[in-house]
Amino acid sequence: MTHRIEVNGIRSFAYHGCMEEEALTGTYFLTDISLTTDFTIAATNDSIEDTINYARLFNIVEEEMAIRSAVIENVALRIYNSIRKTYPHILTLSVRVAKQNPPMGGVVREAAATIAD
């Protein structure tokens, strides 16, 4: 069987961006993770050891958000690679990182990068 797990709206404050001001002031980012796996065993035996630990996904995002990058594409790739390394049995994975209120000289709610299988 194939099942989907989603952890959406992980809000992080970080200093990513290509402008010097962004390195000083920082801003908020939202990360969404969607993956497919087989969690039949966990659903049957009610065991966190047999599924994807949502708290671990959150921690991966926070660890990678703490490393400054010029572009959010780099952040998304690092999160993607870290999740894949931690959970190699995942069938498909999508990571979306969105910068809230990016400095573009106008009103823009977010700019986002997605990496997915």
VENTA-V77665 format. One record per residue. N is the residue number from 1. RES is the residue in three letters. PHI is phi in whole degrees, -180 to 180 (NA if undefined). OMEGA is omega as a letter, one per 30 degrees, with the letter a starting at -180 (NA if undefined). Layout:
n: (N:N)
res: (RES:RES)
phi: (PHI:PHI)
omega: (OMEGA:OMEGA)
//
This chain:
n: (1:2:3:4:5:6:7:8:9:10:11:12:13:14:15:16:17:18:19:20:21:22:23:24:25:26:27:28:29:30:31:32:33:34:35:36:37:38:39:40:41:42:43:44:45:46:47:48:49:50:51:52:53:54:55:56:57:58:59:60:61:62:63:64:65:66:67:68:69:70:71:72:73:74:75:76:77:78:79:80:81:82:83:84:85:86:87:88:89:90:91:92:93:94:95:96:97:98:99:100:101:102:103:104:105:106:107:108:109:110:111:112:113:114:115:116:117)
res: (MET:THR:HIS:ARG:ILE:GLU:VAL:ASN:GLY:ILE:ARG:SER:PHE:ALA:TYR:HIS:GLY:CYS:MET:GLU:GLU:GLU:ALA:LEU:THR:GLY:THR:TYR:PHE:LEU:THR:ASP:ILE:SER:LEU:THR:THR:ASP:PHE:THR:ILE:ALA:ALA:THR:ASN:ASP:SER:ILE:GLU:ASP:THR:ILE:ASN:TYR:ALA:ARG:LEU:PHE:ASN:ILE:VAL:GLU:GLU:GLU:MET:ALA:ILE:ARG:SER:ALA:VAL:ILE:GLU:ASN:VAL:ALA:LEU:ARG:ILE:TYR:ASN:SER:ILE:ARG:LYS:THR:TYR:PRO:HIS:ILE:LEU:THR:LEU:SER:VAL:ARG:VAL:ALA:LYS:GLN:ASN:PRO:PRO:MET:GLY:GLY:VAL:VAL:ARG:GLU:ALA:ALA:ALA:THR:ILE:ALA:ASP)
phi: (NA:-120:-128:-111:-122:-131:-128:-118:74:-70:-97:-130:-102:-149:-120:-78:148:-90:-95:-58:-59:-66:-70:-92:-94:69:-162:-93:-128:-117:-120:-118:-124:-134:-146:-117:-159:-112:-108:-57:-63:-63:-67:-81:-101:57:-124:-66:-66:-104:-143:-89:-83:-60:-64:-67:-60:-58:-63:-61:-59:-63:-63:-75:-65:-74:-97:-66:-135:-74:-129:-71:-59:-67:-62:-60:-66:-64:-63:-55:-64:-67:-65:-60:-67:-72:-128:-66:-84:-60:-81:-135:-146:-132:-125:-121:-117:-122:-88:-82:50:-66:-76:-126:79:-164:-85:-135:-64:-162:-124:-135:-131:-125:-119:-148:-80)
omega: (l:a:l:l:l:l:a:l:l:a:a:l:a:a:a:l:a:l:a:a:a:l:a:a:a:l:l:l:l:l:l:l:l:a:l:a:l:l:l:a:a:l:a:a:l:a:l:a:a:l:l:a:a:l:l:l:l:a:l:l:a:l:a:l:a:l:a:l:l:a:a:l:l:l:a:a:l:l:l:a:l:l:l:l:a:a:a:a:l:a:l:a:l:l:l:l:a:l:l:l:a:a:a:a:l:a:l:a:a:l:a:l:l:l:a:l:NA)
//
